[in-house]
Structure formats: C-alpha cells, structure tokens
Amino acid sequence: MSQQPLSRETEYQRIGGWLLAPLAYLIVTLLSVALTLALYSMALFVPESREYLISNSQAFTLQWYFSVVTALAMGAFTIVLLMQFCKRLRSVPKLFTIWLLFSVLLAVKAFAFSPVNDDMAVRNLLLALLPAALLVPYFKRSRRVKGTFTE
C-alpha cells in the first residue's frame, strides 16, 4: 500500500510549524508556575519561613496570599489552555490572546508592586510583552491558526 501525500488542507489540521512555539511557551510557563508554587509551598513547610510569614505585617501576608492565588489561577488557566490547544478547539486563539494579556498584567503587577530590583522587573515585563507582541498578531491573522483550531 502506498501512502498518499498529505494535502495542504490535511497538513493544516495538525499542530505544527510556528504553532509549536506557542505550545512550547505554554509548557514552559506551566513548569515555571509549578516551580513557583513549589517555592510558595516551601514557605509553609519550613518553620522559619512560616514564622516569618506569620509574624510580618498583614500587608505582606496578604500580598503573599494574593501571589499564591494568582499563581494557582495562572496554572489552572495554562492547563485548561494546553488541553484545548491539543484538542485544537476553536476557542484557543481567543483564549490564548487572553492568556498572553493575563501574563502581561502579572508582569505589570510584579513591576509595580513586588520588592524586586528594577532591572529584574523590567526584564520580566519585556519577557511577557515580547511573546504577546509576536503571537497575538500571528493568532489573529494566520491561516494556519484558522485551519488548525477548527474543532
């Protein structure tokens, strides 16, 4: 039996080409969120960190809990988006755009409110803005995206 070559329409049904970059970005972000949550959980399980968290000001504790909730929300959103991405659902381009904007908002939050030096905050902000600037137009205009996410 000879295999028939894939037609152009069949080729667009698979996740491939430049769509592998956003998929890899989602996976790396999920790993980053998992690492962040592991670090936050260490603060609860290490007695010195837990004591520091409890004994510090209420504003610091609220900010820490807000960061944990934000990381959980970003992780859950990333998992849902990854599952929909792999199923090639039609809602993925819009959800991916929202996910990228959420990433930018988190970077702005870190830039404005986190007690990190300005160089690191600016780098994190640029690391969120660059994928958004590149991938949002790609997801809006690409024929490959329109042909892949059709389920």
C-alpha positions in Angstrom: 0.0 0.0 0.0 1.4 3.3 -0.9 0.8 6.3 1.3 -0.8 9.3 -0.3 0.9 12.6 0.3 -0.8 14.9 2.7 -2.8 17.6 1.0 -2.4 21.2 2.1 -5.7 21.1 4.0 -4.8 17.9 5.9 -1.4 19.5 6.8 -3.2 22.4 8.4 -5.2 20.1 10.7 -2.1 19.2 12.7 -0.3 21.3 15.2 3.0 22.1 13.6 5.1 24.8 12.2 5.1 28.1 14.1 2.3 26.7 16.4 4.9 24.6 18.1 6.4 27.8 19.6 3.3 28.9 21.5 2.8 25.3 22.6 6.3 25.2 24.0 5.7 28.6 25.6 2.7 27.2 27.4 4.6 24.2 28.6 7.5 26.3 29.9 5.0 28.6 31.6 3.3 25.6 33.2 6.7 24.4 34.5 7.5 27.9 35.8 4.2 28.1 37.6 4.8 24.6 39.2 8.2 25.8 40.4 6.7 29.0 41.8 4.0 27.0 43.6 6.7 24.7 45.0 8.6 27.6 46.3 5.5 29.1 47.9 4.7 25.8 49.5 8.2 25.6 50.9 7.4 28.8 52.8 4.6 27.0 54.5 6.5 23.8 55.4 9.8 25.4 56.5 9.3 26.5 60.1 11.5 29.7 59.8 9.7 30.8 56.7 6.3 30.1 58.2 7.1 32.1 61.3 8.4 35.0 59.1 5.2 34.9 57.1 3.0 34.9 60.2 5.0 37.5 62.2 5.3 40.0 59.4 2.8 42.7 58.6 -0.7 41.9 57.4 0.0 43.7 54.1 3.0 41.4 53.4 0.9 38.3 54.3 -2.0 39.5 52.1 0.4 40.1 49.2 1.9 36.6 49.7 -1.5 35.0 49.6 -2.5 37.1 46.6 0.6 35.9 44.8 -0.2 32.2 45.6 -3.8 32.6 44.4 -2.5 34.4 41.2 0.0 31.6 40.6 -2.8 28.9 41.1 -5.1 30.8 38.7 -2.3 31.1 36.1 -1.5 27.4 36.4 -5.1 26.3 36.1 -5.7 28.6 33.1 -2.5 27.3 31.5 -3.6 23.7 32.0 -7.0 24.3 30.5 -5.5 26.2 27.6 -3.0 23.4 27.0 -5.7 20.8 26.9 -7.8 22.9 24.5 -4.7 23.6 22.4 -4.0 19.9 22.0 -7.7 19.2 21.1 -7.4 22.1 18.5 -10.6 23.7 19.8 -11.9 26.8 18.0 -11.8 28.9 21.2 -8.0 28.6 21.5 -7.0 31.7 19.6 -9.2 34.0 21.8 -8.2 32.2 25.0 -4.5 32.3 24.1 -4.7 36.0 23.5 -6.4 36.5 26.9 -3.8 34.2 28.5 -1.0 36.4 27.0 -2.7 39.6 28.2 -3.0 38.0 31.7 0.7 37.2 31.6 1.4 40.9 30.7 -0.8 42.0 33.6 1.0 39.8 36.0 4.4 41.2 34.8 3.0 44.8 35.3 1.8 43.8 38.8 5.3 42.5 39.6 6.9 45.6 38.1 4.7 47.9 40.2 4.2 46.1 43.5 7.0 43.5 44.0 10.0 44.3 46.1 12.4 43.3 43.3 15.0 45.5 41.7 14.0 47.5 38.6 16.3 45.6 36.2 14.7 42.2 37.0 11.2 43.7 36.9 11.8 45.3 33.5 13.3 42.1 32.2 10.2 40.1 33.4 8.0 42.8 31.8 9.8 42.5 28.5 9.7 38.7 28.6 5.9 38.9 28.9 5.5 41.7 26.3 7.6 40.1 23.6 5.6 36.9 23.2 2.4 39.0 23.3 3.6 41.4 20.6 4.6 38.5 18.4 1.9 35.9 19.0 -1.2 38.0 19.2 -1.0 39.2 15.6 0.0 35.7 14.5 -3.0 34.2 16.1 -5.3 36.9 14.7 -4.1 36.7 11.1 -2.5 33.3 10.4 -4.3 30.9 8.0 -2.5 28.1 9.8 -4.2 29.1 13.1 -7.6 29.3 11.4 -7.1 26.0 9.8 -5.8 24.2 12.8 -8.2 25.3 15.5 -11.4 24.1 13.9 -12.8 21.5 16.3 
